[in-house]
Every structure is written in C-alpha cells, then in structure tokens.
Amino acid sequence: MTKAYATAAFLLFSGMAYAGPTPAPANAHLYIGWPNDGQVIAAGKPFRVWFGLRDMGVAPKDVKFPNTGHHHLLIDTELPPFDQEIPSDRNHLHYGMGETETQLELPPGKHTLQLLMGDDKHIPHNPPVYSKKITITIK
C-alpha cells in the first residue's frame, strides 16, 4: 500500500475531509532533520530546527508552481483540517518565504513538533504532505 493510498484511506474512514485542491507528488517525503525524536535541549537559548523534504520543491507563498509548497511547523498541536487554510498562531508557524530551517526557543518541558506542507494559499496538498510528529524535552 502506498503512503498516499494509506493516507487517503485513513482520512476517508476517520471522517476528515481529504485535502486541498493542489496536487502533491505521491512519493513526497517531509521530515524534521534536527532535532531528533527524544532529543533533550538546553533551556534558555534558541535551537535550530531543520526541515527535510524529498521529491517535492519549496516555493514561497503566493507562488503557484507544480510540485512545490512551503513549510508550516506545528508545535504542541494536532494536524489541522486538510481542506482548509493552515492556521497562523503560536502553534502553527508559517515559513512562507521558502525557509527550510528556523530558530526556536521553547519553555522547559516536553513539546511536540511536526511539519506540514502548504500550497501557495497555505492549504495542505492532495495528498497531504506531513512529517512524523516528534517529541523533544527542553530542560
């Protein structure tokens, strides 16, 4: 079973809308290159988050080009609905200039991080392209 097929089946059976109108390559792979799942990071200073993407390109918001999108970093939250614009708040950070990394400073404690690609209008692709959710600890 392909990743795209498995994602579509999950969304159909879970009752969630499938995705936005912009197609994504079925083999696109999004991941967090650093930090690693389970990483412990020193509190009180910013740390780098590196975005990884294979078989798909990055383009700034408002640039509509086939097989591209831009990153959204989800912090301590679940994936949003795939057929709507990704929210923009402290839990949903937009990287609409085409950034592929960022610096974060989070309070002490456990936090989750996950990436989600959005199209030129901040709507997830079809099929949605998102990373595995990782957990880090700030201490």
N, C-alpha and C positions, 0 to 999 in steps of 0.2 A: 504494500500500500504506500503510495507516495505521500509526502508531507502535506501537499496541497489537498489531496483527497481526504486524508485523515482530519485536517483542519476543517474542511467543508462538512464532513460527517459530524464532527463534534458540534459545530455551530448549528447545524440543522436540528440535531437531536436535543441540544440544550435550549432551543427556543430563541437563540440570539440571531439577529439579522446577520447575513453573511458578510458583507463588506461593501466598501465604496465602489465607485464606477471605474477606477483606474486599474488596469491590469498590472500584475507583477509577474516576473518570471517564476515558474513553479519551483525552480531549484534555488531561489534566493535564500541566503542564509545570513541571519543577523545574530551577532553575539557581542558580549562585553569582553573585550580583550584584557582589561585590567580595571578594577581589582578582580581577583578570583573569588569564586563562591567560598564562603567561610573565612575570608580574609579578615584579620584584625588590623585596624588602622589607628594610629595615634590621634588622640583628640586634640583640638585646639589649633589645627592648621589645615589648610586646603590639601586635598589629594586629587590626583589625576584619575579621570575615568576615560578609558579609551574605547571607542566604538568600532567594532569589526563588521564588515559586510562583504559577502562574496556573491558573485553572479548577478549583481544589480549595481547601478550607479547612484551617486549622490548629486543632487542639484538643489539650488536654493528654492525657497518658497516662491510661488508665482511663476516658476519656470516649468513649463509642461514639456517634458522630453521623455520619449518612451523608455521604460525600464529604469526609471530613476525616482527618487524621493528624498526626503530629508528626515533626520533623526529626531525622536522625541524620547526623553528619558523619564521614566515613571519611577517615582520614589515613594515607597511605603503605600502603594495603592495597587488596585487590580487593573487589568486591561479595560479600557473604555469600550463602549459600543463601537463595533467595526463599521457601521454605516453612517456615522456622524463625525463632525469635526472633533479632533482631539482637544480636550480642554487645555487651557493655558493658565496654570496656577502653580503653587509651590510644590505640588505633587506631580505635575505634568510640565516638564521643561521642554521648550521648543528650540531647535537648532536650525532655524530657517535660513541661515546664511551658508549652509552646507558644511558646518563644523563636523569634525569626526572625533573630537575629544573635548573635554571640559575639565574645569577645576571645581570641586565641591567641598563644602565644609558642612558637616552634619553634627548634631549634638550627640553626646555619648549615648550608647545603647545599640540595639540591633536595628538594622534597616534593610529594606529590600530595594533592589534596583532591577529595572527591566527596560529594554529598548523596544520601540515600536516605530516603524517607518510610516510616514505620511506622504501623501501626494502633494501636488502644488497648492492645494487648498487645505492641507492638514487633515485629510481624511485617509484612514487606512486603505491599503491596496486590496485588490481582489486576486488571489487570496491574500489575507493579511500577512505581513512580514514582521515577526516579533521574535525577540530573544528569549532564552530561558531566564526565569527570574532567579537572581542570586541574592544571598543574604550576606551582609557584612556586619562587623561589630566595630563601633568606634569606642575606644577606651584609652 
